[in-house]
Amino acid sequence: MKNIVSFSGGKDSTAMLLMMIERKIAVDRVICVDTTKEFPAMYKHITKVQKMCPVKIEIVKIDFDYWFGEHVKTKGKNIGEKGYG
């Protein structure tokens, strides 16, 4: 079994990751989804946590404006009309 941590940089995922490290629970992967809309302090926090983490934090960037705007309006379909229906 692999332990994959979904790391947002918030208090809960940070506490869980640090607890796993402290208790010597294997951390196989750490994945962080970057919406590119975070405050600069969050990026500094992620860098700080990376220094304590035994594996590289994988940062996946998403297009926030698309996924939380256009994609929702079209429900992922490529259609001419947009709207909430």
N, CA, C and O atoms as a Tinker XYZ file with bonds, in Angstrom:
   340  protein
     1  N      0.842000   -1.162000    0.000000    73     2
     2  CA     0.000000    0.000000    0.000000    64     1     3
     3  C      0.897000    1.239000    0.000000    63     2     4     5
     4  O      1.919000    1.277000    0.686000    81     3
     5  N      0.503000    2.248000   -0.777000    73     3     6
     6  CA     1.247000    3.504000   -0.837000    64     5     7
     7  C      0.465000    4.592000   -0.119000    63     6     8     9
     8  O     -0.765000    4.620000   -0.160000    81     7
     9  N      1.188000    5.480000    0.534000    73     7    10
    10  CA     0.575000    6.627000    1.197000    64     9    11
    11  C      0.799000    7.862000    0.339000    63    10    12    13
    12  O      1.921000    8.349000    0.197000    81    11
    13  N     -0.287000    8.351000   -0.225000    73    11    14
    14  CA    -0.233000    9.546000   -1.065000    64    13    15
    15  C     -0.963000   10.654000   -0.325000    63    14    16    17
    16  O     -2.142000   10.524000    0.007000    81    15
    17  N     -0.249000   11.749000   -0.069000    73    15    18
    18  CA    -0.804000   12.861000    0.691000    64    17    19
    19  C     -1.304000   13.933000   -0.263000    63    18    20    21
    20  O     -0.570000   14.399000   -1.134000    81    19
    21  N     -2.562000   14.316000   -0.088000    73    19    22
    22  CA    -3.122000   15.449000   -0.810000    64    21    23
    23  C     -2.857000   16.679000    0.056000    63    22    24    25
    24  O     -3.484000   16.866000    1.098000    81    23
    25  N     -1.929000   17.505000   -0.389000    73    23    26
    26  CA    -1.431000   18.613000    0.423000    64    25    27
    27  C     -1.883000   19.944000   -0.162000    63    26    28    29
    28  O     -1.480000   20.317000   -1.264000    81    27
    29  N     -2.726000   20.658000    0.586000    73    27    30
    30  CA    -3.188000   21.972000    0.116000    64    29    31
    31  C     -2.331000   23.097000    0.667000    63    30    32    33
    32  O     -2.323000   24.205000    0.130000    81    31
    33  N     -1.607000   22.808000    1.748000    73    31    34
    34  CA    -0.856000   23.844000    2.427000    64    33    35
    35  C     -1.639000   24.447000    3.580000    63    34    36    37
    36  O     -1.126000   25.285000    4.321000    81    35
    37  N     -2.886000   24.015000    3.727000    73    35    38
    38  CA    -3.711000   24.481000    4.838000    64    37    39
    39  C     -3.330000   23.776000    6.135000    63    38    40    41
    40  O     -2.456000   22.910000    6.154000    81    39
    41  N     -3.992000   24.158000    7.201000    73    39    42
    42  CA    -3.629000   23.637000    8.525000    64    41    43
    43  C     -3.832000   22.138000    8.647000    63    42    44    45
    44  O     -3.008000   21.459000    9.260000    81    43
    45  N     -4.903000   21.603000    8.082000    73    43    46
    46  CA    -5.194000   20.181000    8.239000    64    45    47
    47  C     -4.212000   19.296000    7.468000    63    46    48    49
    48  O     -3.672000   18.337000    8.019000    81    47
    49  N     -3.983000   19.619000    6.197000    73    47    50
    50  CA    -3.065000   18.783000    5.414000    64    49    51
    51  C     -1.628000   18.953000    5.886000    63    50    52    53
    52  O     -0.842000   18.008000    5.818000    81    51
    53  N     -1.273000   20.145000    6.364000    73    51    54
    54  CA     0.064000   20.356000    6.914000    64    53    55
    55  C      0.246000   19.529000    8.178000    63    54    56    57
    56  O      1.266000   18.861000    8.347000    81    55
    57  N     -0.751000   19.575000    9.073000    73    55    58
    58  CA    -0.668000   18.809000   10.324000    64    57    59
    59  C     -0.568000   17.316000   10.039000    63    58    60    61
    60  O      0.219000   16.614000   10.673000    81    59
    61  N     -1.365000   16.825000    9.086000    73    59    62
    62  CA    -1.341000   15.399000    8.763000    64    61    63
    63  C      0.026000   14.989000    8.220000    63    62    64    65
    64  O      0.582000   13.975000    8.643000    81    63
    65  N      0.569000   15.769000    7.289000    73    63    66
    66  CA     1.860000   15.440000    6.696000    64    65    67
    67  C      2.966000   15.458000    7.757000    63    66    68    69
    68  O      3.782000   14.539000    7.815000    81    67
    69  N      2.994000   16.498000    8.592000    73    67    70
    70  CA     4.026000   16.584000    9.618000    64    69    71
    71  C      3.878000   15.477000   10.662000    63    70    72    73
    72  O      4.877000   14.978000   11.179000    81    71
    73  N      2.642000   15.091000   10.975000    73    71    74
    74  CA     2.409000   13.988000   11.906000    64    73    75
    75  C      2.922000   12.670000   11.318000    63    74    76    77
    76  O      3.518000   11.858000   12.025000    81    75
    77  N      2.687000   12.469000   10.036000    73    75    78
    78  CA     3.176000   11.254000    9.378000    64    77    79
    79  C      4.697000   11.205000    9.427000    63    78    80    81
    80  O      5.277000   10.158000    9.714000    81    79
    81  N      5.349000   12.339000    9.146000    73    79    82
    82  CA     6.813000   12.398000    9.184000    64    81    83
    83  C      7.312000   12.137000   10.600000    63    82    84    85
    84  O      8.247000   11.363000   10.802000    81    83
    85  N      6.682000   12.789000   11.581000    73    83    86
    86  CA     7.079000   12.641000   12.983000    64    85    87
    87  C      6.949000   11.195000   13.464000    63    86    88    89
    88  O      7.793000   10.700000   14.211000    81    87
    89  N      5.876000   10.524000   13.024000    73    87    90
    90  CA     5.623000    9.138000   13.450000    64    89    91
    91  C      6.305000    8.113000   12.549000    63    90    92    93
    92  O      6.114000    6.907000   12.704000    81    91
    93  N      7.093000    8.606000   11.615000    73    91    94
    94  CA     7.840000    7.749000   10.683000    64    93    95
    95  C      6.920000    6.852000    9.847000    63    94    96    97
    96  O      7.257000    5.707000    9.543000    81    95
    97  N      5.758000    7.392000    9.485000    73    95    98
    98  CA     4.840000    6.713000    8.572000    64    97    99
    99  C      5.328000    7.021000    7.157000    63    98   100   101
   100  O      5.600000    8.175000    6.826000    81    99
   101  N      5.434000    6.010000    6.348000    73    99   102
   102  CA     5.949000    6.192000    4.982000    64   101   103
   103  C      5.110000    7.223000    4.215000    63   102   104   105
   104  O      3.880000    7.180000    4.228000    81   103
   105  N      5.796000    8.129000    3.563000    73   103   106
   106  CA     5.153000    9.102000    2.682000    64   105   107
   107  C      5.700000    8.823000    1.294000    63   106   108   109
   108  O      6.863000    9.106000    1.005000    81   107
   109  N      4.850000    8.262000    0.432000    73   107   110
   110  CA     5.312000    7.876000   -0.902000    64   109   111
   111  C      5.207000    9.013000   -1.914000    63   110   112   113
   112  O      6.073000    9.171000   -2.775000    81   111
   113  N      4.148000    9.796000   -1.803000    73   111   114
   114  CA     3.957000   10.943000   -2.707000    64   113   115
   115  C      3.215000   12.036000   -1.959000    63   114   116   117
   116  O      2.407000   11.769000   -1.070000    81   115
   117  N      3.506000   13.270000   -2.335000    73   115   118
   118  CA     2.772000   14.420000   -1.818000    64   117   119
   119  C      2.376000   15.248000   -3.038000    63   118   120   121
   120  O      3.231000   15.682000   -3.810000    81   119
   121  N      1.070000   15.461000   -3.201000    73   119   122
   122  CA     0.576000   16.190000   -4.360000    64   121   123
   123  C     -0.138000   17.453000   -3.887000    63   122   124   125
   124  O     -0.986000   17.409000   -2.997000    81   123
   125  N      0.219000   18.563000   -4.493000    73   123   126
   126  CA    -0.362000   19.869000   -4.160000    64   125   127
   127  C     -0.913000   20.478000   -5.442000    63   126   128   129
   128  O     -0.182000   20.635000   -6.420000    81   127
   129  N     -2.199000   20.823000   -5.445000    73   127   130
   130  CA    -2.805000   21.462000   -6.611000    64   129   131
   131  C     -2.728000   22.971000   -6.429000    63   130   132   133
   132  O     -3.279000   23.523000   -5.477000    81   131
   133  N     -2.044000   23.623000   -7.345000    73   131   134
   134  CA    -1.836000   25.066000   -7.298000    64   133   135
   135  C     -2.827000   25.746000   -8.231000    63   134   136   137
   136  O     -2.773000   25.565000   -9.447000    81   135
   137  N     -3.733000   26.530000   -7.652000    73   135   138
   138  CA    -4.720000   27.254000   -8.458000    64   137   139
   139  C     -4.132000   28.544000   -9.034000    63   138   140   141
   140  O     -4.783000   29.225000   -9.827000    81   139
   141  N     -2.919000   28.874000   -8.641000    73   139   142
   142  CA    -2.217000   30.111000   -9.010000    64   141   143
   143  C     -2.914000   31.349000   -8.455000    63   142   144   145
   144  O     -2.625000   32.467000   -8.883000    81   143
   145  N     -3.824000   31.161000   -7.513000    73   143   146
   146  CA    -4.554000   32.278000   -6.901000    64   145   147
   147  C     -4.244000   32.394000   -5.407000    63   146   148   149
   148  O     -4.958000   33.078000   -4.674000    81   147
   149  N     -3.187000   31.729000   -4.960000    73   147   150
   150  CA    -2.847000   31.736000   -3.543000    64   149   151
   151  C     -2.104000   33.009000   -3.166000    63   150   152   153
   152  O     -1.517000   33.680000   -4.015000    81   151
   153  N     -2.141000   33.329000   -1.877000    73   151   154
   154  CA    -1.360000   34.448000   -1.358000    64   153   155
   155  C      0.119000   34.060000   -1.361000    63   154   156   157
   156  O      0.439000   32.877000   -1.244000    81   155
   157  N      1.022000   35.027000   -1.492000    73   155   158
   158  CA     2.456000   34.729000   -1.471000    64   157   159
   159  C      2.887000   33.954000   -0.219000    63   158   160   161
   160  O      3.796000   33.127000   -0.286000    81   159
   161  N      2.247000   34.217000    0.902000    73   159   162
   162  CA     2.593000   33.518000    2.151000    64   161   163
   163  C      2.366000   32.014000    2.027000    63   162   164   165
   164  O      3.085000   31.228000    2.644000    81   163
   165  N      1.374000   31.605000    1.235000    73   163   166
   166  CA     1.099000   30.165000    1.065000    64   165   167
   167  C      2.253000   29.497000    0.321000    63   166   168   169
   168  O      2.656000   28.390000    0.676000    81   167
   169  N      2.783000   30.151000   -0.697000    73   167   170
   170  CA     3.905000   29.576000   -1.437000    64   169   171
   171  C      5.144000   29.480000   -0.541000    63   170   172   173
   172  O      5.912000   28.522000   -0.644000    81   171
   173  N      5.339000   30.467000    0.333000    73   171   174
   174  CA     6.450000   30.412000    1.290000    64   173   175
   175  C      6.254000   29.255000    2.258000    63   174   176   177
   176  O      7.210000   28.564000    2.610000    81   175
   177  N      5.007000   29.045000    2.689000    73   175   178
   178  CA     4.700000   27.950000    3.613000    64   177   179
   179  C      4.994000   26.596000    2.957000    63   178   180   181
   180  O      5.597000   25.722000    3.580000    81   179
   181  N      4.574000   26.427000    1.714000    73   179   182
   182  CA     4.813000   25.164000    1.000000    64   181   183
   183  C      6.311000   24.914000    0.880000    63   182   184   185
   184  O      6.763000   23.782000    1.054000    81   183
   185  N      7.084000   25.950000    0.585000    73   183   186
   186  CA     8.544000   25.817000    0.506000    64   185   187
   187  C      9.126000   25.400000    1.853000    63   186   188   189
   188  O     10.025000   24.562000    1.913000    81   187
   189  N      8.617000   25.980000    2.918000    73   187   190
   190  CA     9.085000   25.641000    4.271000    64   189   191
   191  C      8.772000   24.181000    4.605000    63   190   192   193
   192  O      9.620000   23.472000    5.148000    81   191
   193  N      7.558000   23.734000    4.283000    73   191   194
   194  CA     7.167000   22.345000    4.549000    64   193   195
   195  C      8.014000   21.395000    3.694000    63   194   196   197
   196  O      8.379000   20.312000    4.153000    81   195
   197  N      8.330000   21.792000    2.457000    73   195   198
   198  CA     9.141000   20.939000    1.578000    64   197   199
   199  C     10.472000   20.588000    2.227000    63   198   200   201
   200  O     10.974000   19.477000    2.060000    81   199
   201  N     11.040000   21.530000    2.965000    73   199   202
   202  CA    12.328000   21.292000    3.619000    64   201   203
   203  C     12.238000   20.202000    4.687000    63   202   204   205
   204  O     13.249000   19.594000    5.038000    81   203
   205  N     11.034000   19.954000    5.204000    73   203   206
   206  CA    10.835000   18.934000    6.234000    64   205   207
   207  C     10.343000   17.611000    5.658000    63   206   208   209
   208  O     10.311000   16.594000    6.351000    81   207
   209  N      9.964000   17.636000    4.401000    73   207   210
   210  CA     9.328000   16.472000    3.774000    64   209   211
   211  C     10.370000   15.574000    3.103000    63   210   212   213
   212  O     11.255000   16.064000    2.401000    81   211
   213  N     10.264000   14.254000    3.320000    73   211   214
   214  CA    11.252000   13.332000    2.746000    64   213   215
   215  C     11.128000   13.123000    1.234000    63   214   216   217
   216  O     12.060000   12.631000    0.598000    81   215
   217  N      9.989000   13.492000    0.665000    73   215   218
   218  CA     9.804000   13.359000   -0.788000    64   217   219
   219  C      9.469000   14.729000   -1.368000    63   218   220   221
   220  O      9.005000   15.621000   -0.659000    81   219
   221  N      9.708000   14.877000   -2.649000    73   219   222
   222  CA     9.404000   16.145000   -3.321000    64   221   223
   223  C      7.893000   16.345000   -3.376000    63   222   224   225
   224  O      7.150000   15.437000   -3.748000    81   223
   225  N      7.450000   17.537000   -3.004000    73   223   226
   226  CA     6.031000   17.879000   -3.136000    64   225   227
   227  C      5.774000   18.162000   -4.606000    63   226   228   229
   228  O      6.349000   19.080000   -5.191000    81   227
   229  N      4.891000   17.348000   -5.195000    73   227   230
   230  CA     4.555000   17.513000   -6.611000    64   229   231
   231  C      3.496000   18.603000   -6.722000    63   230   232   233
   232  O      2.398000   18.470000   -6.180000    81   231
   233  N      3.826000   19.669000   -7.420000    73   231   234
   234  CA     2.880000   20.772000   -7.579000    64   233   235
   235  C      2.264000   20.707000   -8.973000    63   234   236   237
   236  O      2.960000   20.768000   -9.986000    81   235
   237  N      0.942000   20.582000   -8.990000    73   235   238
   238  CA     0.190000   20.507000  -10.235000    64   237   239
   239  C     -0.571000   21.816000  -10.385000    63   238   240   241
   240  O     -1.432000   22.138000   -9.566000    81   239
   241  N     -0.255000   22.567000  -11.427000    73   239   242
   242  CA    -0.946000   23.843000  -11.649000    64   241   243
   243  C     -2.187000   23.603000  -12.497000    63   242   244   245
   244  O     -2.166000   22.848000  -13.470000    81   243
   245  N     -3.271000   24.270000  -12.098000    73   243   246
   246  CA    -4.498000   24.191000  -12.893000    64   245   247
   247  C     -4.882000   25.600000  -13.324000    63   246   248   249
   248  O     -4.458000   26.586000  -12.721000    81   247
   249  N     -5.673000   25.677000  -14.350000    73   247   250
   250  CA    -6.179000   26.967000  -14.820000    64   249   251
   251  C     -7.444000   27.278000  -14.018000    63   250   252   253
   252  O     -8.542000   26.874000  -14.402000    81   251
   253  N     -7.287000   27.991000  -12.912000    73   251   254
   254  CA    -8.396000   28.300000  -12.010000    64   253   255
   255  C     -9.574000   28.922000  -12.755000    63   254   256   257
   256  O    -10.721000   28.518000  -12.566000    81   255
   257  N     -9.281000   29.907000  -13.603000    73   255   258
   258  CA   -10.359000   30.612000  -14.292000    64   257   259
   259  C    -11.176000   29.691000  -15.176000    63   258   260   261
   260  O    -12.387000   29.870000  -15.297000    81   259
   261  N    -10.537000   28.703000  -15.801000    73   259   262
   262  CA   -11.277000   27.747000  -16.627000    64   261   263
   263  C    -12.097000   26.791000  -15.762000    63   262   264   265
   264  O    -13.310000   26.679000  -15.937000    81   263
   265  N    -11.439000   26.106000  -14.836000    73   263   266
   266  CA   -12.125000   25.055000  -14.068000    64   265   267
   267  C    -13.210000   25.580000  -13.155000    63   266   268   269
   268  O    -14.171000   24.862000  -12.879000    81   267
   269  N    -13.091000   26.819000  -12.671000    73   267   270
   270  CA   -14.094000   27.356000  -11.774000    64   269   271
   271  C    -14.952000   28.420000  -12.447000    63   270   272   273
   272  O    -15.690000   29.146000  -11.781000    81   271
   273  N    -14.852000   28.506000  -13.749000    73   271   274
   274  CA   -15.647000   29.468000  -14.504000    64   273   275
   275  C    -16.262000   28.811000  -15.716000    63   274   276   277
   276  O    -17.409000   28.364000  -15.675000    81   275
   277  N    -15.502000   28.752000  -16.798000    73   275   278
   278  CA   -16.014000   28.235000  -18.065000    64   277   279
   279  C    -16.423000   26.766000  -17.987000    63   278   280   281
   280  O    -17.469000   26.396000  -18.522000    81   279
   281  N    -15.622000   25.919000  -17.331000    73   279   282
   282  CA   -15.931000   24.491000  -17.249000    64   281   283
   283  C    -17.255000   24.265000  -16.526000    63   282   284   285
   284  O    -18.055000   23.420000  -16.929000    81   283
   285  N    -17.480000   25.021000  -15.464000    73   283   286
   286  CA   -18.725000   24.878000  -14.699000    64   285   287
   287  C    -19.911000   25.294000  -15.549000    63   286   288   289
   288  O    -20.955000   24.642000  -15.523000    81   287
   289  N    -19.758000   26.367000  -16.298000    73   287   290
   290  CA   -20.858000   26.871000  -17.118000    64   289   291
   291  C    -21.259000   25.881000  -18.201000    63   290   292   293
   292  O    -22.442000   25.756000  -18.518000    81   291
   293  N    -20.287000   25.178000  -18.770000    73   291   294
   294  CA   -20.585000   24.260000  -19.865000    64   293   295
   295  C    -20.623000   22.807000  -19.415000    63   294   296   297
   296  O    -20.892000   21.909000  -20.213000    81   295
   297  N    -20.352000   22.581000  -18.132000    73   295   298
   298  CA   -20.288000   21.226000  -17.578000    64   297   299
   299  C    -19.277000   20.378000  -18.344000    63   298   300   301
   300  O    -19.454000   19.168000  -18.490000    81   299
   301  N    -18.206000   21.029000  -18.837000    73   299   302
   302  CA   -17.144000   20.320000  -19.524000    64   301   303
   303  C    -17.430000   20.018000  -20.977000    63   302   304   305
   304  O    -16.591000   19.434000  -21.663000    81   303
   305  N    -18.601000   20.404000  -21.461000    73   303   306
   306  CA   -18.954000   20.115000  -22.855000    64   305   307
   307  C    -18.508000   21.263000  -23.740000    63   306   308   309
   308  O    -18.470000   22.415000  -23.308000    81   307
   309  N    -18.177000   20.951000  -24.954000    73   307   310
   310  CA   -17.775000   21.965000  -25.923000    64   309   311
   311  C    -19.016000   22.422000  -26.677000    63   310   312   313
   312  O    -19.251000   21.985000  -27.803000    81   311
   313  N    -19.797000   23.279000  -26.079000    73   311   314
   314  CA   -21.028000   23.737000  -26.723000    64   313   315
   315  C    -20.981000   25.246000  -26.889000    63   314   316   317
   316  O    -20.248000   25.943000  -26.188000    81   315
   317  N    -21.763000   25.728000  -27.813000    73   315   318
   318  CA   -21.784000   27.164000  -28.092000    64   317   319
   319  C    -22.438000   27.974000  -26.986000    63   318   320   321
   320  O    -21.961000   29.055000  -26.638000    81   319
   321  N    -23.534000   27.453000  -26.429000    73   319   322
   322  CA   -24.248000   28.200000  -25.388000    64   321   323
   323  C    -23.655000   27.889000  -24.028000    63   322   324   325
   324  O    -23.290000   26.752000  -23.730000    81   323
   325  N    -23.569000   28.907000  -23.225000    73   323   326
   326  CA   -23.068000   28.730000  -21.874000    64   325   327
   327  C    -24.153000   29.178000  -20.908000    63   326   328   329
   328  O    -24.969000   30.045000  -21.220000    81   327
   329  N    -24.144000   28.593000  -19.778000    73   327   330
   330  CA   -25.115000   29.001000  -18.761000    64   329   331
   331  C    -25.343000   27.859000  -17.794000    63   330   332   333
   332  O    -24.899000   26.731000  -18.008000    81   331
   333  N    -26.024000   28.176000  -16.760000    73   331   334
   334  CA   -26.341000   27.190000  -15.742000    64   333   335
   335  C    -27.753000   26.693000  -16.018000    63   334   336   337
   336  O    -28.723000   27.435000  -15.871000    81   335
   337  N    -27.857000   25.439000  -16.417000    73   335   338
   338  CA   -29.192000   24.962000  -16.768000    64   337   339
   339  C    -29.549000   23.682000  -16.135000    63   338   340
   340  O    -30.648000   23.172000  -16.350000    81   339
